[in-house]
Amino acid sequence: MCVFCKIIAGELPSNKIFEDAETLAFLDIKNDYYGHTLVVPKKHCVNILDAENLDAVMRIPVSLSPQPPSRPGEENSASGRKS
């Protein structure tokens, strides 16, 4: 069993950020960069291109990332920043 499968199965600890039926997002244990998050499919695959539902995996980083405001001067609800 690979390390990611062990994390998904709960055999190894992780700091979960997001989880749904197909994916799991958790903080990188190395913590080299603040907030670095790994998103993995719950079904084992050799690499990301082998993922059964790549769209499900790829939508998670987009949904978790702060979105820029649509127009200059508008407040971004995710970050509270103005552009």
RAQUI-V727506 format. One record per pair of residues at least 4 apart in sequence whose C-alpha atoms are under 6 Angstrom apart, sorted by the first residue. I is the first residue (numbers start at 1). J is the second residue. If there is no record, write none. Layout:
I|J  I|J
This chain:
6|11  6|12  7|11  7|12  15|26  15|27  16|25  16|26  17|25  17|26  18|24  18|25  19|23  19|24  22|41  22|42  23|40  23|41  23|42  24|39  24|40  25|38  25|39  26|37  26|38  27|36  27|37  28|36  28|37  45|50  45|51  46|50  61|65  66|78  69|74  69|76  72|83  73|82  73|83  74|82  75|80  75|81  75|82  76|80  76|81
